[in-house]
């Protein structure tokens, strides 16, 4: 099968027809690989909540889509969640709860221009993990790699978002 670069993350993936998601900016081939990673986390690897939180957040910010209300909310929310886990040391469960509270409060997010490149690690690298410990480690490395790209470019904005939204939801 012919392969293409995913327009979200740049990974080399199968060229499959389709639009996998309304506001996540991923090619169908990449989305299919992401679905395989999620299946591993839920079935083979006994659903690690912290790992899954990082997987979902990282995929979303690495595939930000185009400027729209839902894309803006997705990227901002997932950046806050990653900040909570990677910088603040919160559990995935706590980050999920906070994210729900923040999104319910109509936080007034704005578009953040995606970094280029948007990470050097992709869902392909995660999928190539051979056991659950390697998977966990690769997901964490992927999350840190992609988050660092956004944080380097938007540090002040991300910290303001966290400050404003965590304070108002505590």
GIVENWO-V269942 format. One record per helix or strand of 3 or more residues. SS is the DSSP state (alpha for helix, beta for strand). FROM is the first residue (numbers start at 1). TO is the last residue. If there is no record, write none. Layout:
BEGIN
<<SS;FROM;TO> <SS;FROM;TO>>
END
This chain:
BEGIN
<<beta;3;5> <beta;12;14> <alpha;28;44> <alpha;49;62> <alpha;69;87> <alpha;92;104> <alpha;123;127> <alpha;132;168>>
END
